[in-house]
């Protein structure tokens, strides 16, 4: 494959994918395969629609992009049969790289559906909206738009401080500070119409995404509740996994049951999730949330009772 042409990195998005393929394959030092320019070129060529990659192309990708531009230290000793990372990638870097790499190798049907909805609703300005909101957030510029809430029949006018664009629960949201009620709010992107970036700056500190959704299981930000659940021991693994984002304090009560204590801001979503486990889960506190659960159960039962 030495005579195969090198794809032009200036004109192909594919160079990003190739570099990430190489980086991913070199990450694990315990891989039984001896990865080097030749074996990498052979494997990556399986993903090339036109010409296969050459050994030289792979060496150039490693030297020019991974080492020189990304600053990743790679062992490429001449004559060695094995190429690998000189040091482990930092967790933050590998997480960011995984986000980009996954767009090439992981089929995210949920995200695709959301983006198709956005582009169908905004065929002429969908990408433009993403760019304008993203840079408005960077520049701390206020924006305004028309938006139709879920139960409304007419659009309403909103002026906001844009913070983040976030995929959450099968929707793409604009997380922002709504000036109408002076609260952090979420707006579904494909419902936003007439977007305008204003020549007005805002000064409030932008909260990290993790802080906005700190106490949320889903995509709702509301009143915070200090919750105590009681659940059967057979659900221990399930509850640890499902509630992990809320960092619950889980303790046994000595009678085949456990208690879980945590703070949550999307109470109705929590109740919907607990429906799945029937009598094996009970909300002990707060009383207000117990009443919410009872009300939801009564309404559901009213549909099915004879």
TACORCOR-V856576 format. One line per field, one symbol per residue. ss: DSSP state (a for helix, b for strand, c for the rest). Layout:
ss=???
This chain:
ss=cccccccccccccaaaaaaaaaaaaaccccccccccaaaaaaaaaaacccccccaaaaaaaaaaaaaaaccccbbccccccccbbcccccaaaaaaaaaaaaaaacccaaaaaaaaaaaaaccccaaaaaaaaaaaaaacbbbbbbbccccccccbbbbbbbbbbbbbccbbbbbbbbccccbbbbbbaaabbbbbbbbbbcccccccaaaaccccccccccccbbbbbbbbaaaaaaaaaacaaaccbbbbccccbbbbbbbbccaaaaaaaaaccaaabbbbbcaaaaaaaaaaaaaaaaaacc
